[in-house]
Amino acid sequence: MSKERRKSSARKGMRGQMYFHVLSILILAGICLYLSICLHAWEDLLLFGRLSAAVILAAAAIMICLVDIYMFIRSVFKTMAELEHTLNVLEESAREDGTCYEESDGLMRQKTPTELLQVLLQREAAAQIMTKEAEINALQSQINPHFLYNTLETIRGQALCCGATSIADATKALAEIFRYNISQKGAMISLKEELANIDAYMRIQSIRFNDRFTLHSDVAEDTLYIQIPKLLVQPVIENALKHGLEVKRGKGNIWISAFRTANRLEIAVEDDGVGISPTILKALNEKLAQGQAERLGSSTTSNIGLANINERIKLIYGTDYGVTVLSAEQQGTRVILSLGILS
């Protein structure tokens, strides 16, 4: 059953429960009125002191009616309390990620609960669209993966038999990357798994460029099992190689580091490549901070990749997180990914 159908069924169930309470109260009230007026139940009790069956029935009906009224009022207040709690959580979350306020006529005003709910729904809709696109891309890439795994393993075996260890190593690394990219573990994986995929990627690049580039890692132990979006860091490494180090003469280095605070994970990828000019760097950071993924000033692959990563982070964690780029020409570039920590 789809999410929309479950929500519709829940709403119908709540309305049905409310209608049942109201109808039962009306029926019991009618019974009490009938027993009291038509059967003169209370006259027998008050004037003659007789406890007749009509009196007992009337008293029982009144008690049941009172209990039903109490249950109805309790359910209404419980629903109101849950709604109030939800709105408080929404407001607190919006205050943390910066969407609680907006500028109007030069002044900052707090958004109403309705406006906050609309922002949340828009964010959820955007996230669902990106998830669907990722699912479509994954389906397009899943062309008999077992056949491809077996083919790569055959090539590796032939290479080992011929003594071509570098070809065997490259084939093994390629199989690991391929398996990681199309695995069905979901959109979130541990940082440790992402680092293993980066290691396989760098083994291939090391063979391709004859050990020209070196990867250095300084990742805190308490960050390894934090869940992050899949394929979030590897494109940054690829950008560093392609746009920072490949165009540089001589050897190059990439440093990847990660540390955590109480509610934030910081991942940094740094290279000693050619860097970015101050003008382009300023424009890039401004648009990344605003989350303008589709309107980045440059159409380079590097900017498009960073924009996609930035947009994914903001959709998952909120606008208070994202990508920041630091760079100096002929010295290198540092890309910082700021993520929340999901429970």
C-alpha positions as CSV (number, residue, x, y, z in Angstrom):
1,M,0.0,0.0,0.0
2,S,1.4,3.4,-1.0
3,K,2.1,6.2,1.5
4,E,-0.8,8.3,0.2
5,R,-3.3,5.4,0.7
6,R,-2.0,4.8,4.2
7,K,-2.5,8.5,5.1
8,S,-6.0,8.5,3.6
9,S,-6.9,5.4,5.5
10,A,-5.6,6.9,8.8
11,R,-7.7,10.1,8.2
12,K,-10.8,8.0,7.4
13,G,-10.3,6.0,10.6
14,M,-10.0,9.1,12.8
15,R,-13.2,10.6,11.2
16,G,-15.0,7.3,11.7
17,Q,-14.0,7.1,15.3
18,M,-15.2,10.6,16.0
19,Y,-18.6,10.0,14.2
20,F,-19.0,6.8,16.3
21,H,-18.5,8.7,19.6
22,V,-21.0,11.4,18.6
23,L,-23.6,8.9,17.4
24,S,-23.3,6.8,20.5
25,I,-23.6,9.8,22.8
26,L,-26.8,10.9,20.9
27,I,-28.3,7.4,21.2
28,L,-27.6,7.0,24.9
29,A,-28.9,10.5,25.5
30,G,-32.1,9.5,23.7
31,I,-32.4,6.4,25.8
32,C,-32.0,8.4,29.0
33,L,-34.7,10.9,27.9
34,Y,-37.1,8.1,26.9
35,L,-36.7,6.3,30.2
36,S,-36.9,9.4,32.2
37,I,-40.0,10.9,30.6
38,C,-42.0,8.1,29.0
39,L,-41.5,5.5,31.7
40,H,-41.6,7.9,34.7
41,A,-38.4,6.2,36.0
42,W,-37.3,8.9,38.4
43,E,-40.8,9.5,39.8
44,D,-40.8,5.9,41.1
45,L,-37.5,6.4,42.8
46,L,-38.1,9.9,44.2
47,L,-41.8,9.6,45.2
48,F,-42.2,6.0,46.2
49,G,-38.6,5.0,46.8
50,R,-38.9,2.1,44.4
51,L,-35.8,0.9,42.5
52,S,-37.4,-0.3,39.3
53,A,-35.8,-1.8,36.2
54,A,-36.4,1.5,34.4
55,V,-34.4,3.3,37.1
56,I,-31.5,0.9,36.8
57,L,-31.5,1.1,33.0
58,A,-31.7,4.9,33.1
59,A,-28.8,5.1,35.6
60,A,-26.7,2.7,33.5
61,A,-27.4,4.7,30.3
62,I,-26.4,7.9,32.0
63,M,-23.1,6.4,33.3
64,I,-22.3,5.0,29.9
65,C,-23.1,8.3,28.3
66,L,-20.9,10.2,30.7
67,V,-18.0,7.7,30.1
68,D,-18.4,8.1,26.4
69,I,-18.4,11.9,26.7
70,Y,-15.2,11.7,28.8
71,M,-13.6,9.4,26.2
72,F,-14.6,11.7,23.3
73,I,-13.2,14.8,25.1
74,R,-10.0,12.9,26.0
75,S,-9.4,11.8,22.4
76,V,-10.0,15.4,21.1
77,F,-7.5,16.9,23.6
78,K,-5.0,14.1,22.9
79,T,-5.2,14.9,19.2
80,M,-4.8,18.6,19.9
81,A,-1.7,17.8,22.1
82,E,-0.1,15.7,19.4
83,L,-0.7,18.4,16.9
84,E,0.8,21.0,19.2
85,H,3.8,18.7,19.8
86,T,4.3,18.2,16.0
87,L,4.2,21.9,15.4
88,N,6.7,22.6,18.2
89,V,9.1,20.0,16.7
90,L,8.6,21.5,13.2
91,E,9.3,25.0,14.5
92,E,12.4,23.8,16.4
93,S,13.8,22.0,13.4
94,A,13.1,25.0,11.2
95,R,14.9,27.3,13.7
96,E,17.9,25.0,13.7
97,D,18.3,24.9,9.9
98,G,17.5,28.6,9.4
99,T,14.1,28.3,7.6
100,C,12.1,29.6,10.6
101,Y,12.5,33.2,9.5
102,E,12.2,35.1,6.3
103,E,12.8,38.6,5.1
104,S,9.8,40.8,4.4
105,D,10.0,44.5,3.6
106,G,13.6,44.6,4.9
107,L,12.5,43.1,8.3
108,M,12.9,39.5,9.6
109,R,9.7,37.8,10.6
110,Q,8.9,34.4,11.9
111,K,7.0,32.1,9.6
112,T,3.6,30.7,10.6
113,P,3.1,27.0,11.3
114,T,1.3,26.8,7.9
115,E,4.3,28.3,6.1
116,L,6.7,26.0,7.9
117,L,4.6,23.0,7.0
118,Q,4.6,24.1,3.3
119,V,8.4,24.4,3.4
120,L,8.7,20.9,4.9
121,L,6.4,19.5,2.2
122,Q,8.3,21.1,-0.6
123,R,11.6,19.7,0.8
124,E,10.1,16.3,1.1
125,A,8.8,16.5,-2.5
126,A,12.2,17.5,-3.8
127,A,13.8,14.7,-1.9
128,Q,11.4,12.2,-3.4
129,I,12.1,13.4,-6.9
130,M,15.8,13.0,-6.4
131,T,15.3,9.5,-4.9
132,K,13.2,8.5,-7.9
133,E,15.9,9.8,-10.3
134,A,18.5,7.8,-8.4
135,E,16.3,4.7,-8.6
136,I,15.9,5.1,-12.4
137,N,19.7,5.6,-12.8
138,A,20.3,2.5,-10.7
139,L,17.8,0.4,-12.8
140,Q,19.5,1.6,-16.0
141,S,22.9,0.4,-14.7
142,Q,21.7,-3.0,-13.5
143,I,22.2,-4.9,-16.7
144,N,22.8,-8.4,-15.5
145,P,25.4,-7.5,-12.8
146,H,26.4,-11.1,-12.1
147,F,27.4,-11.5,-15.7
148,L,29.6,-8.4,-15.4
149,Y,31.1,-9.5,-12.1
150,N,32.0,-12.9,-13.6
151,T,33.5,-11.3,-16.7
152,L,35.7,-9.0,-14.6
153,E,36.8,-12.0,-12.5
154,T,37.6,-13.9,-15.6
155,I,39.8,-11.1,-16.9
156,R,41.5,-10.9,-13.6
157,G,42.2,-14.6,-13.6
158,Q,43.6,-14.5,-17.1
159,A,45.8,-11.5,-16.1
160,L,47.2,-13.4,-13.0
161,C,48.0,-16.5,-15.2
162,C,50.0,-14.2,-17.5
163,G,51.8,-12.5,-14.7
164,A,50.1,-9.2,-15.4
165,T,49.5,-8.3,-11.7
166,S,48.8,-4.6,-12.4
167,I,45.9,-5.5,-14.8
168,A,44.6,-8.0,-12.2
169,D,44.7,-5.3,-9.5
170,A,43.0,-2.8,-11.7
171,T,40.3,-5.3,-12.6
172,K,39.7,-6.2,-9.0
173,A,39.4,-2.5,-8.0
174,L,37.0,-1.9,-10.9
175,A,34.8,-4.9,-9.8
176,E,34.7,-3.5,-6.2
177,I,33.6,0.0,-7.5
178,F,31.0,-1.5,-9.8
179,R,29.6,-3.7,-7.0
180,Y,29.5,-0.7,-4.6
181,N,27.8,1.6,-7.1
182,I,24.9,-0.7,-7.9
183,S,24.5,-2.4,-4.5
184,Q,21.0,-2.4,-3.0
185,K,22.0,-1.3,0.5
186,G,20.0,2.0,0.2
187,A,20.8,5.7,-0.1
188,M,22.7,5.8,3.2
189,I,25.9,3.9,4.0
190,S,28.7,4.2,6.5
191,L,31.6,6.5,6.0
192,K,33.9,3.4,6.2
193,E,32.2,1.9,3.2
194,E,32.5,5.2,1.2
195,L,36.3,5.2,2.1
196,A,36.7,1.7,0.9
197,N,35.2,2.7,-2.5
198,I,37.5,5.7,-2.6
199,D,40.5,3.4,-2.0
200,A,39.5,1.1,-4.9
201,Y,39.1,4.2,-7.1
202,M,42.5,5.5,-6.2
203,R,44.1,2.1,-6.9
204,I,42.9,2.4,-10.5
205,Q,44.1,6.0,-10.8
206,S,47.5,5.0,-9.3
207,I,47.9,2.4,-12.1
208,R,46.6,4.8,-14.7
209,F,49.0,7.6,-13.8
210,N,52.0,5.4,-12.7
211,D,51.8,6.2,-8.9
212,R,51.8,10.0,-9.7
213,F,49.1,10.8,-7.0
214,T,49.0,9.8,-3.3
215,L,46.0,9.7,-1.1
216,H,46.5,10.5,2.6
217,S,43.8,9.7,5.2
218,D,43.2,11.2,8.6
219,V,39.7,10.0,9.6
220,A,38.7,9.9,13.3
221,E,37.7,6.4,14.5
222,D,34.3,7.7,15.9
223,T,33.3,8.8,12.4
224,L,33.7,5.5,10.5
225,Y,30.2,4.2,11.2
226,I,28.2,7.4,10.8
227,Q,25.7,7.1,8.0
228,I,26.2,9.4,5.1
229,P,24.6,9.6,1.6
230,K,26.1,7.1,-0.8
231,L,28.6,8.3,-3.3
232,L,29.0,11.7,-1.6
233,V,32.8,11.9,-1.1
234,Q,34.1,10.0,-4.1
235,P,33.0,12.6,-6.7
236,V,34.9,15.2,-4.7
237,I,38.1,13.1,-4.9
238,E,37.5,12.7,-8.6
239,N,37.1,16.5,-9.0
240,A,40.4,17.0,-7.1
241,L,42.2,14.7,-9.5
242,K,40.7,15.9,-12.7
243,H,40.6,19.7,-12.1
244,G,43.4,20.1,-9.6
245,L,46.1,17.5,-10.1
246,E,46.0,16.2,-13.7
247,V,46.8,19.6,-15.1
248,K,49.6,20.1,-12.6
249,R,53.2,19.0,-13.4
250,G,54.8,16.4,-11.3
251,K,53.4,14.5,-8.4
252,G,50.3,15.4,-6.4
253,N,48.7,14.7,-3.1
254,I,45.1,14.4,-1.8
255,W,44.3,14.5,1.9
256,I,40.9,13.3,3.2
257,S,40.0,14.0,6.8
258,A,36.9,13.6,9.0
259,F,35.9,14.5,12.5
260,R,32.6,14.9,14.4
261,T,31.1,17.2,17.0
262,A,27.9,16.6,19.0
263,N,25.6,17.0,16.0
264,R,27.8,17.6,13.0
265,L,30.2,15.6,10.8
266,E,32.9,17.5,8.8
267,I,34.6,15.8,5.9
268,A,37.4,17.6,4.1
269,V,39.1,16.8,0.8
270,E,42.2,18.8,0.1
271,D,44.7,18.7,-2.8
272,D,47.9,20.6,-3.7
273,G,46.8,21.2,-7.3
274,V,46.4,24.4,-9.4
275,G,43.7,25.9,-7.3
276,I,40.8,28.2,-8.3
277,S,40.9,31.9,-9.1
278,P,39.4,34.3,-6.4
279,T,36.6,35.5,-8.7
280,I,35.3,32.1,-9.5
281,L,35.8,30.9,-6.0
282,K,33.7,33.7,-4.5
283,A,30.9,33.2,-7.0
284,L,30.9,29.5,-6.4
285,N,30.7,29.7,-2.6
286,E,27.9,32.3,-2.8
287,K,25.8,30.1,-5.0
288,L,26.5,27.0,-3.0
289,A,25.5,28.8,0.2
290,Q,22.2,29.8,-1.4
291,G,21.6,26.2,-2.7
292,Q,21.4,27.4,-6.3
293,A,22.3,24.1,-7.9
294,E,20.8,24.8,-11.2
295,R,22.2,28.3,-11.6
296,L,25.9,27.9,-10.9
297,G,27.8,30.5,-12.9
298,S,30.1,28.0,-14.5
299,S,29.0,25.0,-16.4
300,T,32.1,23.0,-15.7
301,T,31.8,19.4,-14.6
302,S,33.5,20.3,-11.3
303,N,30.8,22.9,-10.4
304,I,28.0,20.7,-11.5
305,G,29.3,17.8,-9.3
306,L,29.7,20.1,-6.2
307,A,26.3,21.6,-6.9
308,N,24.7,18.1,-6.9
309,I,26.5,17.1,-3.7
310,N,25.5,20.4,-2.0
311,E,21.9,20.0,-3.0
312,R,21.8,16.4,-1.7
313,I,23.2,17.5,1.6
314,K,20.7,20.4,2.1
315,L,17.7,18.2,1.1
316,I,18.7,15.5,3.7
317,Y,20.1,17.5,6.6
318,G,18.7,21.1,6.1
319,T,19.9,24.4,4.8
320,D,22.3,24.8,7.7
321,Y,24.6,22.2,6.1
322,G,26.3,21.9,2.7
323,V,29.5,22.4,0.8
324,T,32.2,25.1,1.3
325,V,35.2,25.5,-1.0
326,L,38.6,27.1,0.1
327,S,41.3,27.6,-2.6
328,A,44.4,29.5,-3.6
329,E,45.8,29.6,-7.1
330,Q,48.9,27.3,-7.6
331,Q,48.6,26.1,-4.0
332,G,45.5,23.9,-3.9
333,T,41.9,23.5,-3.0
334,R,40.0,22.3,0.1
335,V,36.4,21.2,-0.1
336,I,34.5,20.9,3.2
337,L,31.3,18.8,3.4
338,S,29.3,19.7,6.5
339,L,26.7,17.0,7.4
340,G,24.3,16.4,10.2
341,I,24.4,13.2,12.2
342,L,21.2,11.1,11.8
343,S,20.1,9.0,14.7
